[in-house]
Amino acid sequence: MATDVEKETPSLEETTNDQVKLQAEVEWLLEFKSEKVRGDNLTPCPACTTFVQISANQCPNCDSNIAANNALIRESLRRLEEITAQLDGQHVRHIENHQKAAKRPLRERIKHFFSNPQGHKELAGIESAPDDQRFLKNVREGDHLKVLERCGPWYKVKRRDGHTGWVYSTFVRDR
């Protein structure tokens, strides 16, 4: 008997935290690689610093056992390739999603913008306080609006009654 299982999608914060951790790991691995690997998979022997292949288990110069050292290097390089492939996949998916969104009709994109809780952050890159209104309702022609902030085609404005929110640039006219 099959049951429907709702897949839990990670929040924006969880995704950001994962990206930060992944970036830190990549930086560490790249630094490790630059210190331990030269040319075509050569590494210095820990005992005599002679360059040997990372596949070697014993240094040909001093006969030191370098198997554990080289296994660590090989595993680090494997993990770096794995992360690179993962990031490449994420980049391709991001580009595909962005292209799909751009192909949607304007009306559908606007509807998505206002119905998506993260829509403003996604489209305009705005970091706003949780209590801020995403958009200002009941704006009428002739209303006096004070522009507080601008991001692309969006303006954060304040009405005379103290209400603040975001409006599209077509609602704002310089005086």
C-alpha positions, -999 to +999 in steps of 0.1 A: +000+000+000+015+033-011+011+064+009+017+100-001+047+115+017+050+152+016+085+162+009+097+189+033+115+216+014+142+234+033+136+270+044+156+299+029+176+301+062+184+263+061+195+266+025+217+296+033+232+278+063+240+248+041+255+270+015+277+287+041+289+254+055+296+241+019+315+273+011+337+269+042+344+232+033+353+242-002+377+269+010+393+245+034+397+218+007+411+242-018+436+255+007+445+219+016+449+210-021+472+240-027+494+230+003+495+193-004+492+187-042+514+199-070+512+194-107+497+161-118+488+146-084+522+149-068+525+155-031+556+160-008+566+130+013+560+140+050+594+127+059+618+139+032+597+163+011+604+145-021+574+148-045+557+114-050+525+103-067+494+105-044+487+069-054+520+057-038+521+039-004+558+042+001+583+070-006+608+059-033+634+082-018+633+075+020+611+043+021+587+060+045+552+046+047+530+074+032+498+054+026+477+071+053+489+106+043+482+099+006+448+083+014+438+115+032+449+136+002+430+113-023+398+115-001+400+153+001+404+155-037+374+132-041+353+153-018+363+184-036+352+169-069+319+158-053+312+193-040+321+208-074+297+185-091+270+193-066+275+231-070+275+227-108+241+209-105+227+236-082+239+263-106+223+246-136+190+242-117+191+278-106+196+290-142+168+267-154+144+280-128+153+316-135+147+310-172+114+293-166+103+322-144+113+347-170+092+329-196+060+331-175+035+359-185+039+391-165+005+386-148+016+352-135+049+366-123+032+394-104+007+370-089+036+347-078+055+378-064+026+388-041+015+353-031+050+340-023+062+349+012+098+351+000+088+367-033+101+401-024+134+388-012+137+365-043+129+392-069+143+423-053+169+411-029+153+430+000+160+422+035+132+437+055+119+433+091+093+406+095+067+432+106+071+453+074+043+452+049+054+437+017+033+461-003+012+491+005-025+487+000-050+514-010-026+538-027-045+564-046-034+589-072-025+621-054-014+604-021+017+620-007+044+593-004+078+597+011+103+574-005+124+556+022+143+531+000+146+520-035+154+485-049+151+481-086+116+490-097+103+489-061+101+517-036+096+515+001+074+544+009+057+560+039+022+576+037+013+607+058-008+584+080+024+566+089+018+533+070+049+520+052+052+494+025+065+487-009+050+500-042+060+495-077+077+525-093+047+534-115+029+545-084+056+571-075+060+604-093+086+630-085+074+665-075 
